[in-house]
């Protein structure tokens, strides 16, 4: 009873139809996962699908489909199916590989499309030796067997290509295993750091949960360069990794040069402005005709007379389309008397206005930036990379290689003729050309 059940399970998983069905389901669900963008905030999905639609799709993990339990079970089912199918068919391939058909019935030569009868002069034993030497030089060394009727020489090329599909199967298994290992044991998160900031916690791109790293990331410096058009040219982060106050790694990373430590890779992903850190002003004393270059932080005071001072109260990068603008407060004693705006692009906007004989000009805002880092761990990447290499090898073996076999029979009787025939599994036209060239070379040798 148990053996019968096991046989049924084996037959179920060894079905090629099952493999086709699983692959079609994976392809169909992958299309859904491509159409519906993965990993967006919850509110974005509610706006797109509504409250009810969001709940239904979220119940089936559609918004994080490739890491859902049901998708991973599909991959496991396909892995088992591919393994069982391979094990079911491998014994016959191994038998063919280890025990090639060295001889064929003499009347079987007539059934071959590619065949020739070649005349020779001399003794059969001499022609066999001559053929062996000739074939070794122009094609490959033949396998020689002797029967009561005469001698067979067997040549075979491309025997290993029969394993091409199984190399492809192995590659797919490794790729799927890599995906599963990455899903179970890997993560993909992000963090924004300003220069001088440190963290050992990043936020996951899937679900927003917080992930604690085995080290602390410190952003020493961040530099961004721009073209004249304002398009970013390059941005780089100077990073150090610490464990218990000990620096274990240091590197300046950019978009194409990440930092990897103990299987965790830190990528330069983005950047952004944290706001204006300070402001360059020109303060002109109209009475003494004296100008001072002033650098002020937000809400920092600067005296413009005996009992007056100014403060930068607010900043806008593009106030109502007029560009960088600051709001300046004028104080008498400790009381705010009035406020006014100053535009970097239009320095004379308030050019006639003076504060106790002082004229103010806003030059520029010195903005600071933060670096956006992607922090990822994918222990399955090695499996996927190995599987990709094997996949290429398997496809080359399967589609570009082909097995061809050639038999030569030299009768023990002094007939003065010997038979040669060959066959290929596919690529018949190419084999006909190869067989014809081989026959011509053999004829030259025996003549």
Order of alpha helices (4+ residues) and beta strands (2+ residues): alpha-alpha-alpha-alpha-beta-alpha-beta-beta-alpha-beta-beta-beta-beta-beta-beta-beta-beta-beta-beta-beta-beta-beta-alpha-beta-beta-alpha
